[in-house]
Amino acid sequence: MTNPTIRPRRLRTTPAMRRLVAETRLHPAELILPMFVREGATEPVPIGSMPGVVQHSMDSLVRAAEEAVTAGIGGVMLFGVPETRDAIGSQATDPDGVLNAATRRLADEFGGDLVVQTDLCLDEFTDHGHCGVLDARGNVDNDATLERYAEMALAQAHAGSSILGLSGMMDGQVAVVREALDAAGFIDTAVLAYAAKYASAFYGPFREAVDSQLAGDRRTYQQDPANRREGLREATLDLAEGADIVMVKPAMSYLDVLSDVAEISDIPVWAYQISGEYAMIEAAAANGWINRRAAIEESVLSIRRAGADAVLTYWAIELAGWIK
């Protein structure tokens, strides 16, 4: 029997060797922490389906942002949970609404050390829970929604958001927001396009996190999980409309789409490790079925390996500590 001369195992012999030849690495600056701030809260409100994640009060939000700065992560993505909602999501454009007030507070205190980003979508603010304005038949009106998005963009930019996360999946949203920002002089405010966002079953815990009022689903505007090429088409359109960053969401079940987008994009590509991904790992770890730290590290590493330049993850601060 002839012994093999090509032995890939040579590069796996020790931890030091494996570390030396690793193709993909994690860095705290590549991590972004999604955060929820609840109007009227005087202390953090635990989210039952996402152990360890809370709806913040304004004070606890500031403390968490301080932790994010200390951890060296790249940024935070803010979501607002208002006390009152209406059909057009009026709170979303109120300068003193919970999201805009929170943005102003964090941008003023931490803007030099942390990229403060905001979710630009109406679902948290509407009494019907959809990401846009409804027409007389109860369907989401794409073009009427774009007008609200432009108004939201200006409100968030005035509040100090550095990156606007366009998550609503309306046709033409990037172009409309970019035009509104530039016309108002916010030429340096960046647009993060949720380019390939799928109608996923893994959003479940997020609905609790933002106290969603949704009845029904969002399949007329979020993408069909069966479609891979469509994700690339959506990303290509957002690139053409002037997005500064494009994102694939969710991450776990759409690594193929993430890889496709990364292959063709000449701007940063991000991915969102969503609430259901977080909840599954936490639940399995709590039951002793998996090694929690190893699963977290592997899950985020796989997203980076597939092509994400940065990852939105609820483990951002904890993971940054492990990396350090």
N, C-alpha and C positions, 0 to 999 in steps of 0.2 A: 504494500500500500504506500502510495506517495503522499507525503505530508504536504498540506497546502502551503504555498508561499505567500498568498494574499490572505491576511488575517485581520479583518476589521476589528476584532476584539482587542488588538494591541492598543487601540485608542480608547478603551473602556476600562483599563486595568485598575486605576485608582481614582479616588475623588479628584485629586489634583489634575490628573490627565484628562478626565472628563470635563472639568472646568476649563482647562486650557483650550480644548477643541470644540467647545460648545458653539453652535451656529447662531443661537438666539439668546439674548440676555434681557433681563428686566432692569429698569431703572425707575426710581421714584418719579422723575420728571415726566415719564410717559404715562402716568396714572392720573385719572381725573375722578373726583368724588362727587357723585350725585347727592344732593341734599334737599330735604323737604322743610319748608318753613310754614307754620300754621298760624293764621291770623287769630289773635286773642289768646294764644297759648301762653301760660305763665311758667311752664316747665316742659321738658321734653315728653312727648306722648309716644309710647312704644307702639310699633307696628307689629301686630301679632303674627303675621305670616312671614315676617322678615326679622328674625331674632337679631338683636343688636342694632337695628336701624330704627330711627325715631322721626316723628314730625317735630321739628325744632321750634322752640320759642325764639324770639329775636335774640335774647341773651345767650341761649345755648348754641344758637347758630354762630354767633361771634366766637364763642369758646371753641367750637369745632373747627372754625376757620383758622384759629390760632394753632390748633393741633396740625392742621393741614400744612401750614407754613413751616412749622417745626419739622414735620416729616419730609418736607422737600418735594411734595407732589406737585404736579404741573398746574392743576386748577381745580375749581369746583363748578358744578352745574346745578343751578338753583331751580326748584319747582315750588310754586306757591299754592297754598291751600286756603282759599278765602272762606269767610263766614257766610257770605251771601253770593248767590249766583243768579244770572238771568239769561235770556235767550241769546244775547250777543256777547256775553262775557265781558260786561262793562268794567269789572274790576281789573281786567288785564291791561287796560289803558289808563287807569286812574294813577296819577303820579304817586299818590299815597297808598295805593293798593299794596297788599302784602308782598308780592313778588318785587315790585319796583322799590318799595321801601327797604326790603332786605338787600337788594342789589346795591342800592345807594350806600347802605351802611358798610357792606363788605368792601365795595370798591374804594370808599373813602379811607377805610382802615388798613386794607391789605392789598390794594390794587398794584402796589409796586413789587409785591412778593408772590402774588398768586393771581392767576388769570381767572377773573370772575366771569362766569358764563351764565346765560339764562335760557331756559326752555321757552321757545316762542311757539305756543300752540294755545288753542282756546279750550281744550277739553277740561282742564282744571277749573275753568271759570264759567262754563255754561251749565244751565240747569237741566240740559238734556244729555250732557256728557260727550257730545261729539266734538270733533276737532275744528268745526267750522260753523258757519251760519246756516240755518235751515231755510229752505224755500217753503212755499205754501203747501206742498205735498209731503213735507217732512224729510226731504232729501237734502244732503249737504250741498249747498250752492258754492261751487268752486270759486267763481269770480267775485261774488260778494264777500267770500271769506278772505280773498286776497286783499281787499280793501282794509279789512280788520287787521290782517297781518302787517300791512304797511304801518298802520297806526300803532300797533304793538311794538314794532321795530323801533319807531321813534321814541316811544315811552321808555323802552329798555335802554336804548342808547343814551338818552338824557339821564337815566339813572346811573349810568356808568358801566354797563355791561361791555366787556371787550369782545365777546363772541356771542352771536345770537344763534341758538340751536333751533333750526327750522324743522320741527318734527311732525308737522301736520299732513304731509304728503299731498298737498294740493298742486295741481299742474301749474307751472309758471311761478311758484312761490319765490324762488331764488331771484329771478329777474326783477320781480315787483319790489321785493325788500331791498335789493341792491340799489335800485333806482331811487327809492324813497330815502334811503340813507345818504346817498351821494347828493341828492337835491337839497337835503337839510344840512349838509356840511360834515356828516359823519363818515368821511372817506376812510378813516382808519378803523372803523368798527368792522370786524370780520364776520363772515357768514359761514356757519357750519350747516351744511345741507344733510339732513337725514335722507340720503339719496335712495338707499335700498332699505325700506322699512316694511317688514312683513306683518301680516295679520296673524300674530302668533298666540298660541295657547299659553305661552310662558309669561305673558304680561299680568297674569292673575293677581299676584301680590301687589303690583304697582297700583292697581285699581283701589286697593285698600289704602295705600300710601297717600294718594291724592284725594281720597274720599270721592271717587268717581260716581257720577250720577247716570252713567251710561246704561241704557236699555237697548239690547240688540248688539250689533257688532259694527266694525269699521271696514268691512271688506270691500266697500265701493271705492275706498281711497288707499288703504294699506294693501300691500301686495299679497298675491296668492302664494302660499308656501310651496306650491308645486312648480313655480316658475323661477328658473335660474337666469336665462338670458334677459328677462325683463329687468332684473336687478342691474345688470350692466347697462341696459338702455336708460334707466332712470339716472344712473350715475353720469352717463355721458351727457344727458340733457343738462344736469346741474353744473357740470364742468363748463358747458357752453354758455350757461346763463351767468357765470361769474362767481361760483362758489369758491371760497378760500380753502375749505376743508370738506371732504365728503365722508359720510358715515354709513356703515352697515349695521342694522339692528333687527333682531337679536344677533348675538355673536355665535353662540354654541352651535345652533342648528344650521347656520348659514356660512360656515367657513369656506365653502366652495365659492359662494358669491363674493365674500371678502377677498379671496385670492384673485378672482376675476377682476374686481375693481382695482385692487392694488397693482395689478399687471398693467392696466391702461392709464392710471392716474398720474398726472405730473404735479399734483398737489397732495398734501397730507391726507392719509386715509385712516379713519378712526373706527372703532367698533364699540358697541355698548353691551356689556355683560349684564343682562337684565335681571329683574327681580326674581323671576322663576328659576333662573340659573343659580342665583344666590340661595334661594330658599331650598332647592333640592340638595345642594351640597351641605348646607347647614343641617337639614333634617337627617340626611344620611349619616353625617358625622355625630349628631346628637344620639343616634341609635347605635353608634359604635360600628357601623357598617363600612366606613372608610376612614382613612387618616385625613383629618380636616386640613391641616396645613399643606400636606402633600397634594391634596386634591385642588385646593385653592391655587397653589403655585402652578400646578400643571395646567389648570383650566385657563389661567391668564397667559401663561407661556404659549399655549396652543393658539390663542388669538393673535399674539404677536407673530408667531411662526407663520401663520396664514397670510400675514401682510399688514396688520394694523400697526401704524406708527404710534398710536396711543390708545389706551383702553379706559372707558368709563366703567368703574367697578365700585361696588359698595365696600369692598375690602381695601380700598386704596391706601388708607393710612396704616392699617395693620400690615399690609403687604410691604409697604415702604419700609416699615420698621424691620421686617425680616430681611429685606434686601440689604439694608445698612449693616 
